Amino acid sequence: MTIREQTEDALLNMGCSPANKGFGYICDAMELFKDEELKQHTIDLYGKIAALNNTTASRVERAIRHAFSSLVTKGDLKVVEKYLSVINTNNSALLGTLYIRLKQERNALTLLTK
């Protein structure tokens, strides 16, 4: 399973609609997080996602914020808490937490299949 597929699965399980633009942008972010520098500079990350999707960085930021806000207020809180820190709800912290949790999940699956 790719990181994109894993992210899509996690977002769906949390209750995020694939029709939400932020859904796709969050998936793009997880794929781009392979570049360690982008984890530190979300402004650069938004720019790269915007370029991939022919939009602006501010629209990407707003769509991601809206997607996370929807998850925290309307999503399945048990699943949301599994993947996100609902205490700190800024985009960069939530993206970073999601990436780490997905990475942990991938590592655990790798250990189980060995």
C-alpha positions in Angstrom: 0.0 0.0 0.0 1.4 3.4 -1.0 1.5 6.3 1.4 -1.3 8.0 -0.6 -3.5 4.9 -0.4 -2.8 4.7 3.4 -3.6 8.4 3.8 -6.9 8.1 1.8 -7.9 5.1 3.9 -7.1 6.9 7.2 -9.0 10.1 6.1 -12.0 8.0 5.0 -12.0 6.1 8.3 -11.9 9.4 10.2 -14.9 10.7 8.3 -13.4 13.0 5.7 -15.3 13.3 2.4 -13.2 12.7 -0.7 -15.2 15.6 -2.2 -13.5 17.9 0.2 -10.6 19.6 -1.7 -8.4 19.3 1.5 -8.7 15.5 1.2 -6.6 15.4 -1.9 -4.2 18.1 -0.7 -3.5 16.2 2.6 -2.8 13.1 0.5 -0.4 15.2 -1.7 1.3 16.5 1.5 1.9 13.0 2.8 3.6 12.0 -0.5 5.7 15.2 -0.4 6.7 14.7 3.2 9.4 12.3 2.0 11.4 15.5 1.6 12.4 16.2 5.2 12.8 20.0 4.5 9.1 20.3 3.6 8.1 19.0 7.0 9.8 22.0 8.5 8.4 24.6 6.1 4.7 24.2 5.4 4.7 27.4 3.3 6.9 25.6 0.8 4.7 22.5 1.1 1.6 24.5 0.2 3.4 26.0 -2.8 4.4 22.6 -4.1 0.8 21.2 -3.6 -0.6 24.3 -5.3 1.7 23.8 -8.3 0.6 20.2 -8.6 -3.1 21.2 -8.5 -3.0 24.5 -10.5 -4.2 26.6 -7.6 -2.6 29.0 -5.0 -0.8 28.2 -1.7 -3.4 30.1 0.3 -6.3 28.0 -1.2 -4.4 24.8 -0.3 -3.8 26.1 3.2 -7.5 27.0 3.6 -8.7 23.7 2.2 -6.5 21.7 4.5 -7.6 23.7 7.5 -11.2 23.2 6.5 -10.7 19.4 6.1 -9.0 19.1 9.5 -11.6 21.3 11.1 -14.4 19.1 9.7 -12.6 16.0 11.0 -12.3 17.4 14.5 -15.9 18.6 14.7 -17.8 16.0 12.6 -15.5 13.0 12.2 -15.3 9.8 14.2 -13.4 11.1 17.2 -12.0 7.7 18.2 -10.3 7.3 14.8 -9.4 11.0 14.6 -7.6 10.8 18.0 -5.7 7.7 16.6 -4.2 9.8 13.8 -4.3 13.4 14.9 -3.6 15.5 18.0 -6.8 17.3 18.6 -5.2 19.5 21.2 -2.9 21.3 18.8 -5.0 22.1 15.7 -2.8 24.1 13.4 -2.2 22.7 10.0 1.5 22.0 10.2 1.2 20.1 13.6 -1.7 18.1 12.3 0.0 17.2 9.0 3.2 16.2 10.9 1.2 14.1 13.4 -0.7 12.4 10.7 2.6 11.6 8.8 4.2 10.2 11.9 1.2 8.0 12.8 1.0 6.7 9.2 4.7 6.0 9.3 4.3 4.1 12.6 1.4 2.1 11.1 3.5 1.2 8.1 6.5 0.1 10.3 4.2 -2.0 12.4 2.7 -3.7 9.3 6.2 -4.3 8.0 7.2 -6.0 11.2 4.1 -8.2 11.2 4.7 -9.4 7.7 8.3 -10.5 8.3 
